[in-house]
Structure formats: structure tokens, C-alpha cells
Amino acid sequence: MRITGIRIFHVLPRWTFVAIDTDAGITGYGEPVVEGQSRVVAAAVDHLAEYLIGQDPRRLEHHWQVMYRGGFYRGGAITVSAISGLEHALWDIKGKALGAPVHELLGGRVRDRVRMYGHGRGDTDEDFAKAALSAKQRGLTAMKMGIDGPARDLESLDYVDRQVRRLAAVRSAVGPEFDIAIDMHGRTAPATAKRIIAGFEPLHPMWVEEPCLPENVDAMREIAASTSIPIAAGERRFTKWEFRELIDRRAVSVVQPDLCHAGGILECRKIAAMAEAQYITVAPHNPLGPISLAACLQLDACIPNFAIQEHPSMDDGADLGVGLLTEPFEIVDGYVEIPKEPGLGIQPDEDRFVARAYAGDWRSPVFVHEDGSHGDW
């Protein structure tokens, strides 16, 4: 079997998909993207395609090593995200060729279904409380919400109190049996983060995510040591080498590799094994589309230290594949069943990709402080 072509689709609202075609008539699908930089990643995919076309798609580990190590300069969001999406598609081909879902090729499933959580958004405390109640009514048992941005390095008492009041409003609405994760999005400096997290403690959030920017592991570790709340991070780290320090220094209790950014399914399986040895839980990051979700579910199925799976809860169901897959995913009682079909277990509808095509020019929001300086989104 040989790879004959690689095609890219930019699909609304902000997804980027890749299709790898073979001379055996099997096509594999993946999701290579960096949010806000889709066209840059697409250029990296085109560059890597020069190597992949003509190769046997079943040699996944070999191709990963060549794509990652062959350029001399290694790592980074763009290159590793391009490799990740291509790796999804190679696994999809391999599973289809062997007639087995990917998780069966990675040791088999350890669970029958995957617990899911969605996102809560709004402008007021009441908006967030309503979003949580809506999620609970739909059968979900957990939700993630953010803090206000931008945040100054040293924030006011009013700012700190607003974040705590929001969590208190949501906790009051949904009760103690519903889990609430807080995403601080790396917006706060450690000094402010510790003050906010201290206010969160009596409200028992499931975790606090990216309480500061993730580049400085010692800063993250200092925050983790100051609280009993689990600290989560990982969406902005790439490959086992960057996760090693985060895991070995126990800077987090929950590690969140993004399968579209961290190196793909097998690389995240390796990261999960590293975390398992340190009794660290895995909750894959996924604010992306249905192919990303399909890849995540294959990993979730076969790792023992999995906790819960993120999905972005788009109003039109695009994250679950509504309008993009011939058989979209379905959340029942807060869970998604493990796919049983070969490969990633999905059948994308390319005609619908074309119908929802856009230029790939979605950009991340830019925040500005009152004094005109840049604020982290």
C-alpha cells in the first residue's frame, strides 16, 4: 500500500481536516490545526506531504520519527500539530486496513464508554449558572468555565472576588454532585493565581487549569504546592520531551495533552504511560472538531489513568460531527460509547466539508489592558 495524495480542508467554524489517500482505495482522516494559525499549519502539512507521498502508510512510528527528527530543528506548535493530524490519518488507514479500531491496536479497551464534559460561557454569573444547569439537564456531569480576561499581574480585590463569586453561583445552581473545572487560560501571574485559587478551595472545583503560563514548570509547581485543588495543564506542550518535566516534577495532578498538538495518538499514549507511573490523571484537551474527538476517544478507550474528555459543545453540534460525519457522536447520560468501527471509527462526509469550507483565516482574540499593553487571551 502506498500514499497517493494528501488533501486539506478548512471547515467552519474553525476546523482544519486532512485526508490521506492510498492506492488501496483507503482514505484516512486527521485534524492538523493550531487555533488561529490554520493556514500556517496547512503549509507545514504540504511540506511534510513531500516526504509521505509514495510511502507505505502503515509504518507509523517510522514516519513520525522522520517527520519530527528529519528537519534537524525539532518541536514547536506548528510542526508537531501538522505531524499530529497526519498521524491521526495514518492510524485511520492502518485500522481500516486491518479491520480494527485504533484502540484495539494499542492494547484494547479498558472501558466501554467515555465520560464527557462541555464548556460554559456567558457574561454574568447567571449566564454561567444557566449553562451549567443546561449541561446537567442534558445528562452531563461536568462542565468547564473560564475566568475574566485580560488579567493584570497583580489584580484587584474586586477582580479576585468576581471569579470566586462566579464559581459560587454555579456551585449553588448545580449542587455538589456536578463537577466544575476552572480554566484560568494562563491569564494570571502566579501571585494573583494563588489568591484566586485560595478563594476557590471551599467550592471544590474538579481542577484549575493553566493557573499561569505553562512555560515555567517551577512556577506551576509552586502554585500546585499551595493548594489542595488539582492543577491541570498540557494543551500548550508538545511531545513526550516537553511533558517529561511537567510530569516528573509533579507540577500537575491532571495532564492534558491535545492530540492535535502534542504529537498524535501514539505520542499521547506514551505521555499517558509516563503520567501513569507518577499517579497523574489524563484528561485530553479538545476544543476542536469531530476528527479530533474521534482520535481522543481511541486513546481514552485504552489508557487506565483517563479521567474525562473535553468537547467544545458547539450549539450546532459541529464538535460531535453533526453535519460533518455520516454518523455523528452522541452523548447519552454524559458518556459517549467507544467507537467499534475500524480506524478512528468515523466516516467523514467530504461533500459537507466543501459545503462548510472557509478560508482558514480564523484568528485568536487579542486582549488589551487599560494602559494599551497586550493582555493574554
N, C-alpha and C positions, 0 to 999 in steps of 0.2 A: 504494500500500500504506500502511496506517495501523496504528498500535499501538492495540489494543483493551483490553488488560489486562496487569497485572504482578502476578505471584504469588510468594510467598516460602515456602520450605520449610526448616525446621530439621531436620537429619538426623543421627542418631548415626553416629560418636562425637562430632563437634563441627563438622560441616559446616553451611553455610548456602548454599542454592541459590536462584536467581531464574529465573523463566520469563517471557518477554515474548511475548504472543500478538498476532497480527495478523489483519486482515480477509482476508488471502490464505490463511489456514489454515496459515501457517508459524509455528512457535514456536522461539524462541531461548533458550539456557540460559547462565547465568553463575554465578559464585561470589563473592558480595559478603560479606566477613566480616572482622572483626578478632577474633583469637582471644581469648576471654574477654569479648567485648563484642558478641556476635552480635545481641542484641535492639536494641542501640543503632544498629547499622548497618542493621538491618531498618527502623527508624524513619526513618533517612535515605533509604533506598530508597523508602519510601512518600512521603516529601516530594518526592523527585525525580520520582516517578511522576506527580504532578500536572502537571508540565510535559510529560513524554514521551507520555502517553496522547493520542491523536489526531494525533501527529506521524508523518512518514514515517521508518521505522527505518533507511533506507539512508543518511541524512545523518549519518554517524558523527562526523566531525570537528566539524561544526556543533553537534551535540548535546553533545559533550564540552565544547566551549568555553562553551556556555550553562550547563551544569550546574556547571562549575568556576568560571567568572567571574561568573555571573549573580547569585550571592548576596552579592557585594561582599567578604565575608570568604572568603579562599581557603585551600585546602590542609587539612592535618590528616589523621590516620589515618581518622577516621570518614567524612568526606565523600568523600575520594578512594577509599576502599575501596568505598563504595556505588557511586560512578561506575565503578570498575573492573569490578565484577560486571555492571553494566548494559551496559557496553561489550562485554564478552565476548558477551553475549546478542545485542547489535546486530550484531556481526560474524558470529555464528552464523546470524542471519536473512539477512544480506546474502549470505553464501556459499551458503546453501541456495537463495536466490532466483536466483543466477547459476549454480548447479550447479558450484561450485568450492570447494575447501578454502581456508581463510583465507590460508595461506602463498602460494598462487598469486596472490592479490590484493595481496600485499606484495612482489612481485618474483620469486616462485618459489623452490623449494627449492635449497639449496646442498649438501645432504647427503641420504642415503637413510634414515638411522637415527640415533637419538639415544642417546648413552651415558648410563647412569643410575647414581646412587648412592643407597644407603639409609642408615638410621640404626642405630647400635649402642648398645645400652643394657645396664645391669647394675648390680650393687652391688659387684662385685670385679673385679680385673684379669682373673681367669679368665673371668668373665662376658663381658667385652668382647672378649677373645681368641676365645671360642667364637662370639660374634655375628659377628665378622669372618670366621672360618673358615666359618661357615654361609653368609654372603653370598658368599664366594668359591666355595663348592661349588654355589651356585645360579647361578653364572655372572657375578655382578657382579665388577667390577674395582676398586671403590672403596667406601668407607664413611665416614660422619661420626660422630664421637662427641664428647661434651661433657666439661667439667671439673666438679669438685665445686662445689656452691653451698650456702649463700652464701659469698662470699669477702670478707675484710676488705680495707681499702685497703692495708695493709701486712701481708702474710701471712707465716707462719712458714716455716722451712726444711722442716719436715715436710709442710706443705701443698704447697709447690712440688715437693718430691721425689715426692709421691704422684701428681701429674699427669704427671710425666715417666716414672715407673715404669709407669704405665698404658699410655702410648703405646709404651714399650719392650716391654711384654708383647705388645701387639697386633702390633707390627712383627716381633717374633720369631716369632709364630704364622703370619703370612701371607707373610712374605718381602718382598723389595724391589720385586717387580713389582706389588704391590697398593697402591693409593693410599689414604691415610688423611687425612681432613680433621679438623681440631680446631675445635669451636665453643666459644669462651670466653663467648659469650652476653652480652657486656657486663658480666660479673660482677666483673671485676678493674679496679682503677685502673691507670694506665699504669706506675707504678713496679713493681708486682707482675707485671703482664703481661710486662714486658721480662725479668724474672728467669725466668719460666716458659718463655718463648719461647726464651731462650738455651739452656735445657736440652733443648728440642725439636729444636734445629738438627741434631744428628748423626743424628736419626731421620727426617729428610727428610719432614715432613708435606706433603700436597698444598697446603694453605693453613691459616692460622689465621684464624678468623672472629670478628669483633667482639671484639678483644682488650680494648677498653674501650667504654664507651657511645658511640654514633655521633654525638652532637650536636656534639662538639668536633672539627672536622676537623684542627686543628693537633695535637691530642693523638694522633689516629690516624696522622697523617703522621710524627710523632716516633717512634712505635713502628715504622712501616714502614721508616724510615731506619736503625733499629738492628739490623735482621736481614736475612738473605737469604731467609727464608721468605716466600712471597707472603701478603699480608694481604688479607682479603676482608671486605666489608661491603655493606650496602644494604637489608636487609629492613625497616629502620625509617626509610627515607627515602622521600619521596613526590614524584612528578613530576620532570620534567627540570630544574626550577629547583633542587631540593634535591640532585639528583645532580651538577649542574654543578660545584659546589665540590669535591665528593669526587673527581671525575674530573680537573678542571683542575689541582688541587693535588697530584694523583698520590698521594693518601693510601692508595690501594689498588691492588693488581695484579689483583684479581678483583672485579668489581662484581656485586651480587646483587639486582637488582630483583625484588620479589614482584609478580606480575601481578595478584594480588587486592588489593594495597595501593598500588602505585606509579602507577596510572592506567589499567591495562588493556594490551591487546596493542599498540596503535599507539603509546601513550606509551612503552612499554618498547622498542619498535622504535627510537624516537627516542633513548632513553637508550643503547641498544646502538651506535647510529651515533656518538654523542658519545664513547663509550668506544673505539670502533674507531680514531678519529682520534688517540687517545693510547696506542694499542697496549695497551689494557686488555681483559682477557678477561671474558666474561659467563657466569655460572652462575646462572640464575634460581632464586630461593628458592621452595620449595614444600613446607611441611609440612602441606598441606591435602588436599582431596578430588579426585575424578576429573575434575571440570569444570575446576578449576584446572590439573590436569596436562594436560588437552586444550588449554587456552589456551597453556600453556608450550610444548608440542610444536609448535604452529603458529609460534611465534616462533623456537624453536630451529632449525626447518627452514630458515629464510631469512636468518639472520644469520651472517656469516663468522667472527666472533670468539666464537662459542659454544664452551664447554668441556665441560660435563657438567650433567645435570639431576637435581635433588633430587626424591625422593619419599619419603613417610614410612614405608613398609614396615610397614603395619598387619598384624597377624597374620591378620586375616580378609580381607585383600586389598581393603578398602574404598577405599584410596587409588588402586588401579588400576581401580576400578569394579566389582569383584566384588559381585554382589547389588544393584548400583545402575544399571549400564548393561546394555543388551541384549547388547553385545559388549565385555567388559572389555578393557583393555590387557593385553598380555603381554610380559614381559621375556624375551628369548632371547639367551643369551650376553652378558648385560649391556647389551643395547640394546633399544629399542622402535622399531618401524618407524614412519615418518612416516605419519600418517593420510591416506588418499586420498579419503575421502568428503567431501561438501560441508560448508561451515561449519566447525565445530570438529571434525567427523569422528566424532561420537559420537551415540548415541541413548539418552538417559536413560529410565529406567523410573519414571514418576511414581507408579505403584502401590507400588513398593518404597520410594520416598521417604516415602510415607504410612505404610507398614508400619514404617519405622525412624524415625518422627518423634519428636522430644522437644521440650522447652520452650525450647531455645536458651539454657539457663542455665549452660552450662559456664563455669568460671572459671579463670583462670591461677593456678597455685600461688603462695602467698605465703611467702617465706622470712623467718626471724627470726634475728638474731645472738644469741650467748650473753648479751649485755647487754640484750636486749629490743628493740633497734632493728631497723628494716627492712633486709632484705638483698635485693639484686636477684636475680630469678629468671633 
